[in-house]
C-alpha cells in the first residue's frame, strides 16, 4: 500500500460469528487485525478437496503484483465463492483463531468442509 493512503474503516464481525456472508472488507479487516498485512488468498483444489490458502506474499510488498483496487476486487470474488460454498463461518472462525502465520515459501491452508450437495457444484 502506498504511504499516505488511509486504511479503510474496520468492519464489525457478524453478531453470531458464523453463518453471515463474508465480505471483502471483513476479510481485509481480519487479515489486518491478525497479521497487520493484506496476505494473498487462494482457493486450491487437491485430491478432490478444496483448500483456502493464505500465501506469504502481501499487498504491502513492493513486488506484490496487484494494486490495492485489484486486490480488493479479488477479495470480493473470493468471498462470493466462499459464501456460495457455504463455508463463510469456517473461514471466519479459522482466521480469528489460527495461531499460525504465513512464512516465506510456506502457505497456510484450511481444508474446507463443504456442505453436502455443494461440492459437486464446484469440484470437477
Residue, then its C-alpha position, 0 to 999 in steps of 0.5 A: x500500500x502506498x504511504x499516505x493512503x488511509x486504511x479503510x474503516x474496520x468492519x464489525x464481525x457478524x453478531x453470531x460469528x458464523x453463518x453471515x456472508x463474508x465480505x471483502x472488507x471483513x476479510x481485509x479487516x481480519x487479515x489486518x487485525x491478525x497479521x497487520x498485512x493484506x496476505x494473498x488468498x487462494x482457493x486450491x483444489x487437491x485430491x478432490x478437496x478444496x483448500x483456502x490458502x493464505x500465501x506469504x506474499x502481501x499487498x504491502x510488498x513492493x513486488x506484490x503484483x496487484x494494486x490495492x483496487x485489484x486486490x480488493x476486487x479479488x477479495x470480493x470474488x473470493x468471498x462470493x465463492x466462499x459464501x456460495x460454498x457455504x463455508x463463510x463461518x469456517x473461514x471466519x472462525x479459522x482466521x480469528x483463531x489460527x495461531x499460525x502465520x504465513x512464512x516465506x515459501x510456506x502457505x497456510x491452508x484450511x481444508x474446507x468442509x463443504x456442505x453436502x450437495x455443494x461440492x459437486x457444484x464446484x469440484x470437477 
